[in-house]
Amino acid sequence: MSKRSLEMLENVQLDVWDIIDELRFEYQHSSNFGINPTAFSHKNDTGDWVMSCCPNHAETRASFGISKEPPYHTNCFYCGYLGTLDKTVEIAFGLDDGEGIKLLLSDYILEETRAPIDVDGIINDGRERTTIPFLNESELSKFDNSPSKNKWTYDVAMSYLINQRGMTPHTLNTYGIKVDVDNECIVFPQRTRTGELRFLQKRKIGSSYQGAKFINEGSPIKKDILFGLSFINQLRTSKNRIKRVRMVESPLDVMSNYQVGIAAVATNGKILFKNQIRELQLAGVEIVDTFFDNDKAGWDATVQATNALVRAGFIVNQTLYPPQFSRSAKVDSNDLLKLGWLDKLESKPVSLLGYNL
Ligand SMILES: [Zn+2]
C-alpha cells in the first residue's frame, strides 16, 4: 500500500456495498476466478464493515470485511489478510501494483455527474490527462492466422459458433470474432463507442476447461462498454441513424439479433452502468427495448436497467419472451434465433407493464 494510494482513498466517497456487487460480477471474468469462485458473495452489512467472501482463498462464509469509511481498509477474519480496497481490486483482477487505485478512481468516481474531485489530475499529479488505454488492433488481427496454426481447434470453435449457435460467417466477420487456438478460446472484441479496442473477451471452447469460462485481456475498465454500440455510433450522423436498439446480455445475443435485422447492444452482464447509459446517449439512441435472459437474474437486470434508462430520459420497452417460456427456463436471444422466433417478438412500453418506477 503506497502512501499515495492511501491519500487518494482518504479523499473519495465510495459506496462499498455497491462496489462489492460489481467486484463480484467482474471477478467472474478474472484470471484469478479459480482461487475462490465465491469471492465477494454472501455480502452482509455489520455497520462499519461490509462482509463478503475473501478473494485470497476458498471459502463460503463471509470472512472478508471492507470498511465503509475512507481509506477503505480490508481485513479477513479468517486468513488475517490486511489491506485496502485498491489492493483487493488488484488481487481480484490480477492487476499490477498501482493499477487498483486507478481502476477505482476512473471506474467508480467518474460515474458521478458532479465529479467531486479532479480524478485525472490526481492520477497524474495534474501534469497530463489520463486516458483509458486501448489495445492495439494487432492484438486482434494476430488471430487471423489461427486456421493455419491449428486447424483442428479452429474448426471446433467455428463449428460451435456456426452449427450450435447458428451464426453465419458474415455475422462473425462483421463483429470481428476470432479464435485463439493457443488458449482454445473464442475471442469477442469489445470496443468503445468510438471503435477503439478496449479489451478482448475470451470464451473457452467447449466445457472441459480449467478455471474461468471467460478470460478478459486488456483494460479492466469496462463500465462504459456496450458490445455492438460502435456500429450504431458510426451511423449516428447518417440518414440511417439508429435510434432504437434492443438491449441484451452477451455478444452472441447481439449477433443473433443482427442476423434477423435488429440493432442490438450488449451490457456484457446483468448490470447497466451509468457510463454505458451515457455512451448510448452519445450514440444517438433514444429508444431501448430491454431483452435480458429469461431467468431470475435476467429479470432483476431488466428492472434495474429499466429504472436507470427511464430516469435518463429514454423511451423504454420490454421485449417479451413467448408465453410458453416460464421465467425459470433459461432462454436468450440465441435460443430464439435458432427457433426462428427472434424477429417475431412483441415489445411493450414499460408504462403498460406495471413497473414500479
Ligand atoms: Zn481471507
Residues whose N, C-alpha, C, O or C-beta is under 5 A from the ligand:
A	BS01	ZN	C54 N56 C76 Y78 C79 G80 Y81
